[in-house]
Amino acid sequence: MIKILIEINSKKNYLFISIEDNGKGIEKEKLETIQSPFYTTKKERKKKVGLGLPLFKMNAELTGGFFKIDSEIGKGTKVEALFTKDNIDRQPLGRLYDTIIALIFGHSNIEFIIKIANEDKVFELNTLIIKKELDGLSITHPDVIRFIEDYIKEGFNEIGLSTEMIY
């Protein structure tokens, strides 16, 4: 299961992102190493680098924010980053709606709990609850995809976010 929390707060001028899983966890010794752009767990790669976490960390810190990673063997890992929202160095999130759709349908075997807060309004989506309601129908069935897309669009609208915006 992966939990994603995104908080957008213009009044307090921050963007907060938290990503947490219930995976195997990471040894304490590797927590510093994985933040290096020259480290990867992908043995089959020709290039022995991994840029995801290092870039995430660098981008948060460039805005005056922070990056934090905690992990416990057998329990999972949690990554948090705080960005100063209006900082000129803050990289855009991209099209948040499209990213959520790609995550859910590109990784249909993973359960996602996604919570997006915009100021004081909150949208939540839990694929485990949706899958239970499907009674055996695949989450990637075209009718289910349309339902989830509409549900997310409606949720974004209710909290004041646009599906077309780059955040």
C-alpha positions as a printed Julia matrix, in Angstrom:
167×3 Matrix{Float64}:
   0.0    0.0     0.0
   1.18   3.51   -0.78
  -0.13   6.58    1.01
   0.32   9.93   -0.69
  -0.46  13.24    0.98
  -0.2   16.55   -0.86
  -0.97  19.76    1.01
  -1.15  23.02   -0.9
  -1.41  26.09    1.32
  -1.08  29.46   -0.37
  -1.89  31.42    2.81
   1.02  29.83    4.68
   3.09  29.63    1.47
   3.97  25.94    1.44
   3.56  22.76   -0.53
   4.01  19.56    1.47
   4.35  16.07    0.01
   4.44  12.83    1.97
   4.79   9.37    0.4
   4.65   6.31    2.62
   4.65   2.6     1.87
   4.34  -0.58    3.88
   7.17  -2.31    2.01
  10.25  -4.09    3.23
  11.97  -0.93    4.5
  15.51   0.32    4.08
  18.46  -0.35    6.37
  19.59   2.7     8.37
  23.04   2.58    6.72
  21.5    2.95    3.26
  19.25   5.91    4.08
  22.07   8.41    3.47
  23.44   6.5     0.48
  20.14   6.45   -1.41
  20.05  10.24   -1.33
  23.14  10.32   -3.55
  22.64  10.75   -7.31
  25.3    8.07   -7.85
  23.41   5.3    -6.07
  20.8    2.98   -7.56
  19.2   -0.33   -6.67
  18.65  -1.08  -10.35
  21.37  -3.64  -11.07
  20.21  -4.11  -14.65
  20.78  -0.46  -15.54
  23.77   0.44  -17.64
  24.14   3.73  -15.78
  24.66   3.21  -12.08
  22.78   6.29  -10.92
  19.41   7.06   -9.39
  18.08  10.6    -9.44
  14.55  10.43   -8.0
  15.2   10.98   -4.3
  18.27  13.21   -4.75
  16.36  15.57   -7.07
  13.32  15.56   -4.79
  15.56  16.48   -1.84
  17.49  19.13   -3.76
  14.32  20.78   -5.08
  12.75  20.99   -1.62
  15.92  22.4    -0.07
  16.41  24.94   -2.91
  13.11  26.53   -1.89
  14.11  26.79    1.76
  12.1   23.71    2.63
  13.2   20.31    3.88
  13.46  16.66    2.91
  13.15  13.78    5.35
  13.24  10.03    4.91
  12.52   7.45    7.6
  12.38   3.72    7.24
  11.99   0.64    9.38
  12.83  -2.86    8.21
   9.68  -4.92    7.76
   7.38  -1.89    8.14
   8.12   0.45    5.24
   9.46   3.84    4.28
   8.18   7.41    4.54
   9.5   10.33    2.51
   8.45  13.9     3.3
   9.31  17.17    1.61
   8.27  20.74    2.28
   8.58  23.4    -0.43
   8.18  27.15   -0.12
   5.28  27.49   -2.54
   6.1   30.79   -4.2
   9.87  30.33   -4.29
  11.29  30.95   -7.74
  13.31  27.72   -7.47
  10.27  25.51   -6.8
   9.83  23.08   -9.65
   6.2   22.52  -10.69
   4.53  19.28   -9.68
   3.17  18.94  -13.16
  -0.39  17.99  -13.96
  -1.44  16.44  -10.67
  -4.63  14.91  -12.08
  -2.73  13.09  -14.85
  -0.12  11.86  -12.39
  -2.75  10.33  -10.1
  -4.48   8.63  -13.02
  -1.15   7.23  -14.26
  -0.25   5.95  -10.78
  -3.56   4.16  -10.23
  -3.9    2.54  -13.63
  -0.2    2.03  -14.28
   0.15   0.17  -10.98
  -3.28  -1.42  -10.6
  -1.86  -4.12   -8.3
  -0.92  -1.51   -5.68
  -3.39  -0.07   -3.19
  -3.25   3.73   -3.04
  -4.56   6.07   -0.4
  -4.32   9.55   -1.84
  -5.18  12.68    0.11
  -4.92  16.14   -1.39
  -5.56  19.21    0.75
  -5.96  22.61   -0.85
  -6.14  25.22    1.9
  -8.88  23.84    4.19
 -10.56  21.55    1.63
  -9.63  17.87    1.31
 -10.08  15.22   -1.38
  -9.41  11.56   -0.6
  -9.26   8.48   -2.77
  -8.69   4.93   -1.54
  -8.33   2.25   -4.22
  -8.79  -0.54   -1.67
 -12.32   0.69   -0.93
 -13.03   1.06   -4.64
 -11.76  -2.45   -5.39
 -13.95  -3.94   -2.63
 -17.0   -2.32   -4.23
 -16.1   -3.71   -7.66
 -16.92  -7.27   -6.58
 -14.25  -8.86   -8.79
 -14.4   -6.39  -11.69
 -10.93  -5.12  -12.6
 -10.0   -1.57  -11.63
  -8.71  -1.22  -15.2
 -12.1   -2.04  -16.74
 -13.09   0.87  -19.03
 -16.26   1.64  -17.03
 -14.29   1.68  -13.78
 -11.62   3.9   -15.3
 -14.28   6.4   -16.4
 -15.86   6.32  -12.93
 -12.53   6.95  -11.19
 -11.57   9.71  -13.62
 -14.92  11.42  -13.0
 -14.58  10.91   -9.24
 -11.15  12.55   -9.23
 -12.32  15.43  -11.46
 -15.26  16.05   -9.13
 -12.98  15.86   -6.09
 -10.5   18.3    -7.59
 -13.34  20.68   -8.42
 -14.71  20.48   -4.85
 -11.35  21.46   -3.35
 -10.66  24.18   -5.89
  -8.05  22.48   -8.07
  -8.12  22.21  -11.84
  -7.42  18.97  -13.69
  -5.66  21.06  -16.36
  -3.36  23.07  -14.1
   0.33  22.52  -13.53
   0.97  22.88   -9.8
